[in-house]
Amino acid sequence: MATTTGSAAPSIVVRVDSSLTENVSSHLTVAASWEWKMAVLLQYSQYNDAIGRPIQLLPQYSFCPALIQRDQRPVFLYNFVEVLDELVDYQDIKDKLPGLSFRQIGGAIAFLRKLAQFNLKGIDIDALIDSEEAADQELQDNLRSVLTAQEASVVLSIP
């Protein structure tokens, strides 16, 4: 029996073979992962709609949030947050919010950067690059290639 669920979701093909429990358990994990990713994507899309859609959530980049430059090249939102981190004066923030430590301020910016790295492929961008390599255009081109979406499909084999 084959079931296809929408164009953004993976297709699911159910087959009969020897281990129902192992197969169902394994595939439920995959399905739960897709459900979580779709819920996050929906939330990001709703936030973007609420602010006039300045952020692009494009399938060709696995929906990693981006701003599109005049030359049509993406600037991923995590890069934008990184630039903000470089430009912001932590002492100014501390003066306005004196109850925060510098560690908390840095942690908040790191958290925003991590949120900006969301992508359907589940790629941990920080695990791929460090801050010195982030400005390397060739590396950014390689990341764009990695994030470029391929058609997703999941095949469930169920006895």
N, C-alpha and C positions, 0 to 999 in steps of 0.2 A: 504494500500500500504506500503510495507516495502522496505527500502533502506539501504544498508550497504556501508560505505565509508572507505575502506582500513582497514588493521589490527590494526594500531595504533589509529585510530579514533573510537569514540563510534558508535555503530550501531544505526540507527534512524528508529523508527517504527512510522508511522503516522496512527492515528485512528480518526474516526469521532465520536464526541459527542457534548455537548451542547454549549460550549463557545469558539468559534474560536479565538476571539481577545485575551482573557486571556491566552489561551494555547499557541498561537503563540508567544505572547510577552514573556511569561515565557521561552519558549524553545529557542527563539532567544538569550536571555540572556545566557543560557547554551551554545549554539553554539558559541556565541562571546567569551565566556570564553575559550572554547576549541581552537578556532582559535588563540587567543592570546598565549595560552600555546604552541601550535604547532609552532607558529612563533618564540617564544623565544627558544624552543628546537632546531629548525632548525638553528638559529643564533649561539647558543652554539656549536652545532655539527660542523658548518662551521669553527668557531674559533678553535675548537679542531683539525679538519682536517688540518688547516693551520699551526699548531705548532707540528704536528706529532702524535697526539692522545695520549698524556700522561694521559689525564683525561678520566675516564670512565663515560658514561651516560647510566646506566644500567636500563632496565625496572623493574627488581625486586626491585629497590630502587626508583621507580617513577622518574627515570632519574635525581635524585639529584646528582650533580657532585661529583665524588669521585676518589681517587687514590687507587689502589689495592695493599695491602701489600704482602710480600712474602708468608704469610700464607693464602692468598686469602681473607682476611677480608678487608672491605673498610675503608678508612679514608676519611670521607666526606670533601670536599673542605672548608666548613665553619670552620671545626676544624683546618685545615691547616692554614687558614687565622688567626684564633685565636692564634695559636702558633707563627706565624709571628709577630702579635701584641705584644705578650709577649717578643719576642726577639729583636724587633726593638727599637732603642734609638730615641725617638722623638726629642731630642736635635740635633742629627746628621742630621735628616731630616730638622729641622729648620735651621741648619747651611748651608745646601745645597740649601734650598729654603726659604730664610729669610723673604719673603713676606707672608708666611703662619703663621697662629697662631697654637698653640697646639690644640685648639678646631677643627680647620680645618683638621689637620693631623689625629686626632682621628676620626673625621667624615668620612674622606676618607677611613680609614681602616674599619669602621663600614659599610660603603656603600659596599665595596668589600665583606665583610662577608655576607651581605644581598643578594648580587648577587649570591654568592656561595650556598645559601640555596634554590635556585629554585628547584621545584619538581612539577610533574603533579597533585599531590593531593592538591596542594595549602596550604600545612601545613606551618604555621608560626613557624619555629623551635625556634626562640627567645622567642615566647610566651610560649613555652613548657619548656624551660630550662633557667637558668641564668648561668653566667660564672663559678660559683663555682661548679655547678652540671655537667658541660661539661666534666670533667675528669672522672666522675663516669661511669665505664664500664657497669654496669647493665642498667643505663639510656641510654647509647649509644646503647646497645643491644635492648632495648625497642623502641628507635627511629628507628632503622633498621627495626624492625617488623612493625612499623606504616607506614614506607615508602615503605614496600614491596608491590609491585603492585598487585592489583587484576584486573581481566578483567573488563574494563569499558564498560558500555552500558547506553544509554539514550533512553528512550521511549517517543516519542512525541504523545500526544493525541490531535488530531485536529478534531473539529466537521465537 
